[in-house]
Amino acid sequence: MNLIQSSFRFICLIVFVTGITTASAQSKRVPFFLGINPSLTVEPFYEKGELDISLLPIVFQRSISKRADIRFTSVLNLGIRKTGNQISHLGLETAAPFFLQKKESRQDYSKGFFIAPVLSLTSNQIEKHQNIGLWLEPGYHLLFDNAIAMSFGLQFGGTYFHYNNGATKWGSHFGAKIILGKWMGKKNAE
């Protein structure tokens, strides 16, 4: 394992531990959102008919203030390739949605328009590279009765590719994100 791979795994671990610590350090009464982010990925360098399918699209989101949340999305993709199918991407995406409308209380469920900086750290097992994605995601978090929610977002930005052979490059990123889930926990008065 080279130094870049070790550094990449260390950064992933730091982001994950920081996120869990931040989420657990908040009041136990603050509700959290648990959802799924089903997705398909097609890159320009894939051959015709090749794609990635998300196998474990788990999303965890929690309020950290009356306007901001923190969101974690697991990345575990199955690569459908002409040479054979196998796990392609492994990693974690983290975002900090900032909502335009301030909530009355942190215990209220998040909803409405947001803009989020996004950091994605993944390792591609098929094409043999690590990725660091830096994106901006404007979107809308739609809240239904019974705390069911759906989030829509568009991601714009860039991805840094570091190949195992030492080659590096930047690529543009555009993605559509749909998250379905439910807010858990009661909305309590502060």
Secondary structure by P-SEA (a helix, b strand, c coil): ccaaaaaaaaaaaaaaaaaaaaaaaccccbbbbbbbbcccccccccccccbbbbccbbbbbbbccccbbbbbbbbbbbbbccccccccccbbbbbbbbbccccccccccccccbbbbbbbbbbbccccbbbbbbbcccbbbbbcccccbbbbbcccbbbbbbccccccbbbbbbbbbbbbbccccccccc
